[in-house]
Amino acid sequence: MKELMIKLLRGVLKKDIKRDDLPLIDELKKLKIVKENGKVLKISSKYRVGKIDIAKNGTGFLEQIGIKAKDLLIEPQNLNGATKGDLVIAKRIFKSRKRPSAKVVFIVQKAFKFSVGVFDEKKLQFLNIKTSLPLSVKASKRSLKKLPDKTVAKIDNENEIISEILGVLDDPKVDEKISLALFNKKEEFSPEANLEAKAYPDYIEPSLYPNRVDLSNLPFCTIDPATAKDYDDAIYFDKEKNHLYVAIADVSEYVSVDGPIDKEARERGFSIYFPHKSIPMLPRALSEGICSLKPDVLRLSFVCKIELDENLEPKREEFFEAIIKSRKKYSYDRVDEFLKGEFKNIDEIDREILDYLLPLSKITLKLREKRLQKGYEFSNPEIRMELNKNQNLVATYIENETPSHQLIEDCMLLANRAAAKMFDYGIFRVHEEPSLEKIEELLNELATIGIFTKEFKTIHSLFLNIQKEAENKNLKQYVDKLLIRTQKQAAYSAKNIGHFGLGFEAYTHFTSPIRRYSDLTLHRLLKTILKKEKRKMEYILRNIEALTVKISELEREATKVEWDFMDRKFARWAKENIDREFFAIVTDPTSTPIAVIEDEIIGARVFLPRAEVELFDKIYIKIVEVDIATTKIVAKIIRRVKEDV
């Protein structure tokens, strides 16, 4: 809905309005909020659109979207039923010598359409799983008494009804359903989307694609996690000519604009990854079937061919539709063995691929070295979970970036940068510089642990110096997290403002259309440019700004779903380990400090009420209390680790 509001603020052609949005448009026209000027619909200049934030005293503030402007004050009597997080339309109120204010005239979308509740058998009511506050549910006492204690349900807040029973809280298998429901995500696709996906064959008939470049003779390979089922990128390197081919699954060939699959993919935005399964953006018949670049089968691909000069600078970059046949699928671990010089159990196909893969690895090392002269390398290892058949947490491990990861990453970066050069306005991946205020906060935090910095001319040199000092104190991995926290979150934008973290003037996402809607949209845009399809290109660009806002939000939501699931698994593990001692490090020394467990099960966050601690204090804690519903783990400090001076 935010996407539609941004379009209306800018002015949108009537023909670009989706059928499902027409009733809302008609209502806004009747209220004279939206004006019709010929073929264009636009929100009147009297009105502003934004999300509501509410202070403790009940005063509201409108965080405006579509324009860069200060929040508008909304007095409690002018909220008109709007609550925190609601997307609303407000009318400006002009009062001399007072802060710009407004009053809510239309609630576009409630922030919390659904809640997840846990049934309390004794109180005969549902409690919000995040806040433990009561939820209003229209149900008779007789029907509620039939529910088992700790039943977990998805509640429709507007109608105050149970929309879905998810399970019971004591069952670990309910966790994924809770995490999805909290952000109104779903696993199953609509019958229409599944039907459309299954209509495609599971093989490619080359004669149907006479205009595609046939690269099926080239020994492409894929390199992915061992558990991957969807392969959306493959590489081949011509070492004689210094030509790199990055072949990407041609998803846009199968997902028609505004078709059933496209509508679902647009609402999902991204695939979601749990330790034991994925919730794909596309139906599995596509994501794990005809789109996936599996070995030994022909597949349609969108290829970026990059010709490198003797200085490893791209001298020519070309995009074209092709047919490829991957020769092998490798795991990162297997490729790491090759890069270490371990060549056990290899066959003729391995030898053919290694003939170019090993030289390519040396080139990507040089590319990385050049890139880091402007960009950054932060140690931000990902925590992976191992679950048993009952979906209980049994182990965690750190997934560090290895040479194989770096090889693939630098190949993908070349393709993404090449794609960003194809347009001036479209869909960029952007990352702003951190604000001066954030940098000041960072320097103050670092001072508390004895890291002091001199004045530096650039943020790049400042960050490098901080990393060097942190490494000397054996704190680099923790300080890197502070550096990441200081920065603004990367996002999608129709306008290019560069990518601070990577040190690139222009960057986009081209390489993962199976799991990111941004990449699928980019493929469509690039094809209209290459084929000079002006009308299609204009349609995409007319709606691109609103789309970038939408998918940036969807990206954050997908990440929150994954984090919430991990927190639930940590909480269940902690419940089984009450009164046990663990080593931890303080990561947030606020009024209620937070520490992270660093042994046995890595990454579990624990709260330390009333504890007096400093940043990065090393401590031993005892788990004393766990709330499975809210995922809160409470601990107390048993002893502190004394550092050698």
C-alpha positions in Angstrom: 0.0 0.0 0.0 2.9 2.3 0.7 4.0 1.7 -2.9 0.6 3.0 -4.2 0.7 6.0 -2.0 4.1 7.1 -3.3 2.8 6.7 -6.8 -0.2 8.9 -6.0 2.1 11.6 -4.4 4.1 11.7 -7.6 1.2 11.4 -9.9 0.3 8.1 -11.6 -1.3 7.3 -14.9 -4.7 5.8 -14.5 -3.7 2.8 -16.7 -0.9 2.0 -14.3 -3.3 1.4 -11.3 -3.7 -2.2 -10.4 -7.3 -3.6 -10.5 -7.2 -4.5 -6.8 -6.4 -0.9 -5.9 -9.3 0.7 -7.9 -11.8 0.6 -5.0 -9.4 2.5 -2.7 -8.8 5.1 -5.5 -12.5 5.6 -6.0 -12.9 6.2 -2.2 -10.0 8.7 -2.1 -11.5 10.5 -5.2 -14.9 10.8 -3.4 -13.1 12.4 -0.4 -11.4 14.7 -2.8 -8.0 13.6 -1.5 -7.0 12.3 -4.9 -7.6 14.6 -7.9 -7.9 13.5 -11.5 -6.1 15.6 -14.1 -6.6 14.1 -17.5 -4.9 10.7 -17.4 -3.1 11.4 -14.2 -4.2 10.7 -10.6 -2.5 12.6 -7.8 -3.0 13.3 -4.1 -3.9 17.0 -3.5 -1.1 19.2 -2.2 -3.2 19.8 0.9 -2.4 16.3 2.1 0.6 14.4 3.3 1.1 10.6 3.6 3.1 8.9 6.3 3.4 6.5 9.2 2.2 7.4 12.7 4.5 7.5 15.7 3.1 8.2 19.1 4.9 9.7 22.1 4.2 8.5 25.7 2.0 11.6 26.2 -0.3 10.5 23.4 0.9 13.1 20.9 1.3 11.8 17.4 3.9 12.5 14.7 3.6 11.9 11.0 6.8 10.5 9.5 6.2 11.6 5.9 6.9 9.4 2.9 7.6 10.6 -0.6 9.3 13.8 0.5 12.2 14.8 2.7 10.5 16.9 5.4 10.2 17.2 9.2 7.7 15.1 11.0 4.3 16.8 11.3 2.8 17.2 14.8 -0.6 15.5 15.3 -2.5 16.4 18.5 -4.2 13.4 20.2 -7.7 14.7 19.2 -6.6 14.8 15.6 -5.4 11.2 15.4 -9.0 10.0 14.5 -8.4 6.4 15.5 -4.9 6.1 14.1 -2.4 4.2 16.2 1.4 3.7 16.2 2.7 2.4 12.8 -0.5 3.0 10.8 -0.1 4.3 7.3 -2.3 7.4 7.0 -3.3 10.4 4.9 -3.2 13.7 6.9 -4.3 17.2 6.1 -2.0 20.0 6.8 -3.0 22.5 9.5 -1.5 25.9 9.3 -1.0 27.9 12.5 1.2 30.9 12.8 4.3 30.5 15.0 3.6 26.9 15.8 5.2 23.7 14.7 3.8 22.4 11.4 1.0 20.1 12.2 -1.8 18.0 10.6 -4.8 15.9 11.3 -5.5 12.3 10.2 -8.3 12.2 7.6 -7.9 8.6 6.3 -6.3 5.4 7.6 -4.8 3.7 4.6 -3.5 0.6 6.3 -3.3 -0.5 9.9 0.2 -1.3 11.2 -0.8 -4.4 13.0 -3.5 -6.1 10.9 -2.6 -9.4 12.6 -1.1 -10.4 15.9 0.1 -13.7 17.2 -1.5 -14.7 20.5 -0.8 -17.5 23.1 -3.9 -18.8 24.9 -3.9 -18.6 28.7 -6.2 -21.4 29.9 -6.6 -19.9 33.3 -7.5 -16.4 32.1 -9.5 -17.7 29.1 -7.8 -15.1 26.8 -5.1 -14.7 24.3 -1.9 -12.8 25.2 0.2 -11.0 22.6 3.3 -13.2 22.0 5.6 -10.3 21.9 4.2 -8.1 24.7 2.2 -10.5 26.9 -0.7 -8.0 26.8 -4.3 -9.2 26.3 -5.7 -9.4 22.8 -9.4 -8.8 22.0 -10.9 -11.9 20.5 -14.6 -12.4 19.7 -15.2 -15.9 20.9 -17.5 -17.6 23.4 -16.2 -19.0 26.6 -17.5 -22.4 25.5 -15.3 -22.4 22.4 -12.3 -21.0 24.2 -12.5 -23.8 26.8 -12.0 -26.3 24.0 -8.6 -24.9 23.2 -5.5 -26.5 24.7 -3.4 -24.3 27.0 -0.7 -22.3 25.2 -2.5 -22.6 21.8 -0.9 -20.3 19.4 -3.1 -18.4 17.0 -3.0 -15.7 14.3 -5.5 -13.0 15.3 -7.2 -10.6 12.9 -7.0 -7.4 14.9 -9.6 -5.5 12.9 -12.3 -8.1 13.1 -11.1 -9.5 16.5 -11.3 -13.1 15.3 -8.9 -16.1 15.1 -7.8 -16.3 11.5 -5.6 -19.4 11.9 -4.5 -21.8 14.6 -0.8 -22.2 14.3 -0.1 -24.9 16.9 0.8 -25.1 20.6 3.8 -23.2 22.1 5.4 -26.3 23.6 5.9 -27.8 20.1 9.2 -26.5 18.6 7.8 -27.0 15.1 5.4 -24.1 15.7 8.3 -21.6 15.7 8.5 -21.1 11.9 4.8 -20.5 11.8 5.0 -17.9 14.5 7.9 -16.1 12.9 6.1 -16.0 9.5 2.8 -14.9 11.1 4.4 -12.1 13.1 5.2 -10.4 9.8 2.2 -11.7 7.9 4.3 -14.0 5.6 3.1 -17.2 4.2 4.7 -20.4 2.9 2.0 -21.7 0.5 1.5 -20.1 -2.9 -1.9 -19.4 -4.4 -3.5 -22.2 -6.6 -3.2 -19.8 -9.6 0.6 -19.2 -9.0 1.2 -23.0 -8.6 -0.8 -23.8 -11.7 1.1 -21.2 -13.7 4.5 -22.6 -12.4 3.6 -26.2 -13.2 2.5 -25.3 -16.7 6.2 -24.9 -17.7 8.1 -28.0 -18.8 11.2 -29.2 -16.9 13.4 -29.1 -19.9 14.6 -26.6 -22.6 14.0 -27.0 -26.3 16.7 -25.0 -28.0 14.9 -24.7 -31.3 12.3 -22.5 -29.6 15.0 -19.9 -28.8 16.7 -19.2 -32.1 17.8 -15.7 -31.1 19.7 -16.7 -28.0 23.4 -17.2 -27.9 24.3 -20.9 -27.5 26.9 -21.2 -24.8 26.1 -24.8 -23.9 29.6 -25.9 -25.1 31.3 -23.9 -22.3 32.0 -25.6 -19.0 30.1 -23.4 -16.6 29.9 -24.4 -13.0 27.9 -23.3 -9.9 29.3 -22.8 -6.4 26.8 -22.6 -3.6 26.2 -23.8 0.0 26.1 -27.6 0.2 22.3 -27.4 1.1 21.3 -25.2 -1.8 18.5 -26.3 -4.1 18.1 -23.2 -6.2 21.1 -22.3 -8.3 20.8 -18.8 -9.9 24.3 -18.0 -10.9 27.0 -19.9 -12.8 30.5 -18.8 -14.0 33.0 -19.5 -16.7 36.3 -17.9 -17.4 38.2 -17.8 -20.7 41.7 -17.6 -19.4 43.2 -17.1 -22.8 41.1 -14.0 -23.6 40.6 -12.8 -20.0 36.8 -13.0 -20.5 34.5 -13.7 -17.5 31.0 -15.0 -18.1 28.5 -14.6 -15.3 25.3 -16.5 -16.3 22.2 -15.8 -14.2 18.9 -17.7 -14.2 16.6 -16.1 -16.7 13.6 -15.9 -14.4 12.0 -13.0 -16.3 11.4 -15.5 -19.2 9.0 -17.4 -17.0 7.5 -14.8 -14.7 5.2 -12.5 -16.7 4.5 -9.0 -15.4 1.4 -8.9 -13.2 0.7 -12.6 -13.7 -0.2 -14.8 -10.7 3.5 -15.7 -9.9 4.6 -12.1 -10.3 2.0 -10.8 -7.9 3.0 -13.3 -5.2 6.8 -12.6 -5.8 6.2 -8.9 -5.6 4.5 -9.3 -2.2 7.2 -11.6 -0.8 10.1 -9.6 -2.3 12.7 -12.1 -1.0 13.1 -15.7 -0.2 13.4 -16.4 3.6 15.9 -18.9 4.9 15.5 -20.9 8.1 18.1 -23.4 9.2 16.0 -26.4 8.1 14.1 -25.0 5.1 13.5 -22.1 2.8 10.4 -20.1 2.1 11.0 -19.2 -1.6 10.0 -16.1 -3.4 8.9 -18.2 -6.4 7.1 -21.5 -6.5 9.5 -24.4 -6.1 8.6 -25.7 -9.6 10.5 -22.6 -10.8 13.0 -21.8 -8.1 14.2 -25.5 -7.8 13.1 -26.5 -11.2 13.2 -24.9 -14.7 14.9 -21.7 -13.5 17.6 -23.4 -11.4 21.0 -23.7 -13.2 21.3 -27.4 -12.4 24.2 -29.4 -13.9 23.9 -31.4 -17.1 20.7 -29.8 -18.3 20.1 -26.9 -20.7 18.9 -23.7 -19.0 17.9 -20.2 -20.2 20.2 -17.6 -18.7 20.9 -13.8 -18.8 24.6 -13.4 -19.2 27.0 -10.7 -18.4 30.3 -11.0 -20.3 33.1 -9.0 -18.9 36.4 -8.5 -20.8 39.2 -7.5 -18.5 42.4 -5.6 -19.6 45.9 -6.3 -18.3 45.2 -4.1 -15.3 42.0 -6.1 -14.5 39.8 -3.2 -15.4 36.7 -4.0 -17.5 37.3 -2.8 -21.0 34.1 -4.2 -22.4 30.9 -5.4 -20.8 28.0 -7.1 -22.6 24.6 -8.4 -21.6 22.7 -11.0 -23.7 20.2 -13.8 -23.5 21.8 -17.3 -23.8 21.4 -21.0 -23.3 23.9 -22.7 -21.0 24.6 -26.1 -19.5 26.4 -26.1 -16.2 28.9 -29.0 -16.0 29.2 -29.3 -12.2 27.6 -28.0 -9.0 30.2 -27.4 -6.3 29.9 -26.6 -2.6 32.0 -23.9 -1.1 33.8 -26.5 0.9 34.7 -28.5 -2.2 36.1 -25.4 -4.0 38.1 -24.4 -0.8 39.7 -27.9 -1.0 40.8 -27.1 -4.6 42.1 -23.7 -3.7 44.2 -25.3 -0.9 45.7 -27.7 -3.5 43.7 -30.7 -2.5 42.5 -32.6 -5.6 41.1 -35.9 -4.3 38.6 -37.9 -6.3 38.5 -35.5 -9.3 37.3 -36.5 -12.8 37.8 -35.1 -16.3 35.0 -32.5 -15.8 36.7 -31.3 -12.6 40.0 -30.9 -14.5 38.4 -28.9 -17.3 36.8 -26.5 -14.8 39.9 -26.3 -12.6 41.9 -25.3 -15.6 40.1 -21.9 -15.5 38.9 -21.8 -11.9 42.4 -21.7 -10.3 43.7 -18.8 -12.5 40.4 -17.0 -11.9 40.9 -17.3 -8.1 44.2 -15.5 -8.4 42.5 -12.7 -10.5 39.7 -12.3 -8.0 42.3 -11.9 -5.1 43.8 -9.0 -7.0 40.4 -7.5 -7.8 39.5 -7.7 -4.0 42.8 -6.0 -3.1 42.0 -3.1 -5.5 38.4 -2.9 -4.3 39.4 -2.6 -0.6 41.4 0.5 -1.4 38.1 2.3 -1.4 35.7 -0.1 0.2 35.7 -2.0 3.5 36.1 -5.6 4.8 34.2 -6.2 8.0 34.4 -9.4 9.9 30.7 -10.2 10.4 30.5 -14.0 10.5 27.1 -15.5 10.2 25.7 -17.9 12.9 24.3 -21.1 11.5 22.0 -23.4 13.5 21.8 -27.1 13.4 18.3 -28.5 14.4 17.3 -32.1 15.1 14.3 -33.9 13.7 12.1 -32.2 16.3 13.4 -28.8 15.3 15.2 -28.3 18.6 18.6 -26.5 18.6 21.5 -28.9 19.0 24.5 -26.8 17.8 25.6 -23.5 16.3 28.6 -22.8 14.2 30.2 -19.8 12.6 30.2 -19.5 8.9 33.2 -17.4 8.0 33.9 -16.1 4.5 36.4 -18.4 2.8 38.4 -18.1 -0.4 35.6 -19.8 -2.4 33.0 -17.3 -1.1 35.4 -14.4 -2.0 35.9 -15.8 -5.5 32.2 -15.9 -6.3 31.5 -12.6 -4.5 34.0 -10.7 -6.7 32.7 -12.3 -9.9 29.2 -11.2 -8.9 30.3 -7.7 -7.9 31.8 -7.3 -11.4 28.4 -8.2 -13.0 26.4 -6.1 -10.6 28.6 -3.0 -11.3 28.4 -3.6 -15.1 24.6 -3.7 -14.8 24.5 -0.4 -12.9 26.3 1.3 -15.8 23.4 0.5 -18.1 21.1 3.3 -16.8 21.0 6.6 -15.0 17.6 6.1 -13.4 16.3 2.6 -12.5 16.9 0.3 -9.6 20.2 0.8 -7.7 21.6 -0.8 -4.5 22.7 2.2 -2.5 24.4 2.7 0.8 24.9 6.2 2.3 27.8 7.4 4.4 27.3 7.3 8.1 26.2 10.6 9.6 28.7 12.7 11.7 26.4 12.2 14.7 26.8 8.4 14.4 30.5 8.6 14.0 30.7 10.8 17.1 28.7 8.1 19.0 31.1 5.5 17.7 34.2 7.3 18.8 32.7 7.9 22.3 32.0 4.1 22.6 35.4 3.2 21.4 37.0 5.5 23.9 35.4 3.5 26.8 37.5 0.4 25.7 40.7 2.3 25.1 40.6 2.9 21.4 41.4 6.5 20.6 41.7 7.9 17.1 43.4 10.9 15.6 41.9 13.2 13.1 41.6 11.7 9.6 40.7 13.3 6.3 38.4 10.5 5.2 35.9 8.1 6.8 37.7 5.3 5.0 41.1 6.1 6.6 39.3 6.5 10.0 37.6 3.2 9.8 40.8 1.4 8.7 42.7 2.9 11.7 39.9 1.8 14.1 40.1 -1.7 12.7 43.9 -1.7 13.1 43.7 -0.6 16.8 40.9 -3.1 17.4 43.0 -5.9 16.0 45.9 -5.0 18.3 43.5 -5.4 21.2 42.1 -8.7 19.8 38.7 -7.1 19.5 38.3 -6.7 15.8 35.3 -8.9 15.3 33.4 -7.0 18.0 34.5 -3.6 16.9 33.6 -4.4 13.3 30.0 -4.9 14.5 30.1 -1.4 16.0 31.3 -0.1 12.7 28.5 -1.8 10.9 26.0 -0.5 13.4 27.3 3.0 12.8 26.4 2.8 9.1 23.1 3.3 7.5 21.3 0.3 6.1 21.8 -0.5 2.4 18.6 -0.1 0.4 17.1 0.1 -3.1 16.7 3.4 -4.8 15.6 4.7 -8.2 18.3 7.3 -8.0 22.0 6.5 -7.7 23.8 7.9 -4.6 26.7 5.3 -4.7 27.5 2.5 -2.3 29.6 3.6 0.7 30.5 0.1 2.1 31.7 -1.3 -1.2 33.3 2.0 -2.3 31.4 1.9 -5.7 30.1 5.0 -7.5 27.2 2.9 -8.9 25.9 -0.6 -7.9 22.9 -2.7 -8.3 21.7 -6.3 -7.8 21.6 -8.5 -11.0 22.7 -11.9 -9.8 19.8 -13.4 -7.7 16.5 -13.1 -9.5 15.3 -16.5 -8.0 15.4 -15.0 -4.5 15.2 -11.2 -4.9 12.4 -9.3 -6.7 14.9 -6.4 -7.2 17.0 -8.5 -9.5 14.0 -9.8 -11.4 12.9 -6.2 -12.0 16.4 -5.2 -13.1 16.4 -8.0 -15.6 13.2 -6.7 -17.1 14.6 -3.2 -17.2 17.9 -4.3 -18.9 16.0 -6.3 -21.5 13.9 -3.3 -22.5 17.1 -1.2 -22.9 18.8 -3.9 -24.9 15.8 -4.5 -27.1 14.9 -0.8 -27.3 11.4 -1.5 -26.1 10.6 2.1 -25.2 7.0 1.6 -23.9 7.9 -1.3 -21.6 10.9 0.6 -20.3 8.7 3.7 -19.6 6.2 1.6 -17.7 8.9 0.1 -15.5 10.5 3.5 -14.8 7.2 5.2 -14.1 6.6 2.8 -11.2 10.2 2.1 -10.1 10.6 4.6 -7.3 7.6 3.3 -5.4 8.8 -0.3 -6.0 12.2 0.4 -4.5 10.6 1.7 -1.3 8.5 -1.4 -1.1 11.2 -3.9 -1.6 13.6 -2.2 0.8 10.9 -2.7 3.5 10.3 -6.3 2.4 14.0 -7.0 2.7 14.1 -5.7 6.3 11.0 -7.8 7.1 12.5 -11.0 5.7 15.6 -10.5 7.8 13.4 -9.9 10.9 11.6 -13.2 10.3 14.9 -15.1 10.2 16.2 -13.4 13.3 12.9 -14.0 15.2 13.1 -17.7 14.3 16.7 -17.9 15.6 15.7 -16.1 18.9 12.9 -18.7 19.4 15.4 -21.6 19.0 17.8 -19.9 21.4 15.1 -19.4 24.0 14.0 -23.1 23.8 17.6 -24.1 24.3 18.1 -21.7 27.2 15.0 -23.1 28.9 16.6 -26.5 29.0 19.8 -25.0 30.4 18.5 -22.9 33.3 21.1 -22.6 36.2 24.0 -23.6 33.8 27.0 -21.3 33.5 28.3 -19.9 30.2 31.0 -17.5 29.0 29.6 -14.3 27.4 30.6 -10.9 26.2 28.7 -7.7 26.8 27.6 -6.1 23.5 25.2 -3.5 24.8 25.9 -1.9 28.2 22.6 0.1 28.4 20.2 0.4 31.4 19.4 -3.3 30.9 22.6 -4.7 29.5 22.8 -7.4 26.9 25.5 -10.0 26.5 26.0 -12.7 23.9 26.9 -16.3 24.8 30.2 -17.2 23.2 30.6 -20.9 24.1 28.7 -24.2 23.4 25.8 -22.4 21.7 27.1 -19.2 20.1 25.0 -16.1 19.6 22.2 -16.4 22.2 21.4 -12.9 23.6 20.8 -12.7 27.4 19.6 -9.8 29.4 21.4 -8.8 32.6 19.0 -6.7 34.8 20.7 -4.3 37.2 24.2 -5.4 36.2 27.0 -2.8 36.0 29.1 -3.6 33.0 31.2 -2.0 30.3 31.3 -2.6 26.6 33.0 -5.9 25.7 33.3 -7.0 29.3 34.1 -10.8 29.4 31.9 -12.5 31.9 30.5 -15.8 33.1 26.7 -15.8 33.4 24.0 -18.2 34.7 20.7 -18.5 33.0 18.0 -17.8 35.5 14.7 -17.2 33.6 13.4 -17.8 30.1 10.1 -16.8 28.4 9.6 -19.0 25.4 6.8 -16.7 24.0 8.7 -13.4 24.1 12.1 -15.2 23.5 13.6 -13.3 26.5 16.5 -14.9 28.2 17.4 -13.5 31.6 20.8 -14.2 33.3 23.0 -13.0 36.1 26.7 -12.5 36.3 28.6 -15.2 38.2 32.1 -13.9 37.8 34.1 -11.6 35.5 37.2 -12.4 33.5 40.2 -10.3 34.5 42.2 -9.1 31.5 46.0 -9.1 31.7 47.3 -5.5 31.5 
